[in-house]
Amino acid sequence: MTDATGVPTTAVAPATVGPVRLELPALTGMSRIARITGTAVAAMAGFTMDEIDDINVMISEVMVALLEHGAWSDIEVTFDVGDGRFTVRGSADIEDFDLDDPDLALCRTVLAAVSTSHGIEGTSVRADIWASLQQQKP
């Protein structure tokens, strides 16, 4: 048996992984670091390659939305797996966060297509975007 990255495994995937937390500078290249980390967490938990592809899209959408709408402050990203559900949550300081912004509507559409559940929330000073994917049973 191999995991999603092709590495041979002999043990059953852990039911819980994380939380794994990153604090990333508000730079577009940091999305790659978030995706690599999220992929590793999902692979450890036994998600399939198709599920990991969806997880990568979820992570990209969270990061892009926070980069576009944040105040260029650090972005906090958390990955967590429990009960067969992978969750990515990103948050950042903001200056002005319009929940009805057309870019966020597109983000919601993409997240709805690749996640089991998602949310975009904000206050006058902080934005929080999350998405979860329930692992398919074999």
LOLUM-912846 format. One line per 8 residues: number of its first residue (from 1); for each residue x, y, z of C-alpha. Coordinates in steps of 0.001 Angstrom, whole numbers, plus 500000, padded with zeros to 6 digits. Each point is the difference from the previous one (the first is absolute). Example, Ala and Ser with C-alpha at 12.3 -4.5 7.8 and 13.67 -1.06 7.14 Angstrom:
1	512300,495500,507800  501370,503440,499340
% end
This chain:
1	500000,500000,500000  501237,503524,499240  498856,503396,501176  498812,502776,497671  503596,501013,499293  501009,496461,499010  501955,499210,503176  499489,496428,501213
9	498057,499791,503236  499545,497144,502410  497855,501716,502601  496451,501231,499952  499693,503760,499438  499478,501921,503244  496431,501109,500710  501215,503377,501242
17	502767,502173,498563  500690,503468,501283  499248,502654,500514  502964,501155,497936  500411,503775,500083  501913,502296,497665  500531,503738,500182  500890,501209,496515
25	500962,503417,498669  497428,501548,497672  501881,499081,496833  498484,498114,497077  502803,497418,499995  499008,498904,503498  496935,498253,498583  502376,497288,498774
33	501265,499423,503557  496408,499715,501218  499090,497502,497249  503072,497828,500626  499277,499888,503726  496303,499296,499473  500808,497212,497548  502327,498373,502539
41	497342,500157,502733  497343,498532,497693  502342,497245,498787  500850,499048,503596  496282,499607,500676  499509,497738,496976  498129,502316,497636  500001,498924,496338
49	501759,501908,497225  496624,501279,498708  499144,501254,503483  503433,501601,500323  499450,501790,496674  496793,501495,501450  501835,500873,503228  502648,501874,497994
57	497262,502064,498319  498438,500706,503409  503342,501199,501388  500656,502165,496924  496589,501669,500260  500450,500751,503704  503453,501469,499408  499032,502065,496926
65	496950,501491,501709  502027,501008,503060  502797,501435,497857  497545,502018,497889  497886,501261,502889  502449,500081,502894  502032,502909,501325  503250,498343,498869
73	500503,498664,503498  501155,496474,500724  497542,497247,499136  499314,497318,502569  499143,496626,498456  498923,496911,501933  499595,496473,498652  498133,497416,502011
81	498690,496488,499376  497496,498337,502285  497253,497453,499401  501038,499712,496339  499562,503738,499384  502838,502250,498768  499570,503671,500925  502051,502986,498916
89	499404,503290,501789  501710,503251,499112  499771,503340,501723  501612,503394,499617  499628,503568,501120  497961,502146,497633  499294,503668,499419  496692,499666,498183
97	498203,496725,499362  496908,500017,497814  498362,496585,500308  498023,500770,496825  503094,500709,497882  499728,498231,496588  503432,498390,500502  498745,498381,503196
105	496904,498786,498142  502324,498221,497570  501988,498601,502936  496769,498618,501495  499083,498403,496669  503366,498275,499686  499990,498858,503625  496470,498617,499593
113	501223,497905,497052  502975,498417,501799  499067,499914,503693  497376,498379,502175  499460,503250,501905  501573,503449,500105  499596,503486,501417  501171,503571,499593
121	499662,502188,503058  501362,503343,501012  499929,502819,502465  501238,503528,499511  503548,498866,500810  500317,496272,499211  499019,497604,497217  499558,496248,500483
129	499547,497611,497059  499718,496241,500382  499154,496910,497988  499574,496328,500895  500000,496804,497979  498531,496774,501333  502093,496990,498997  498173,497499,497816
137	499645,496539,501476  501700,497240,497982
% end
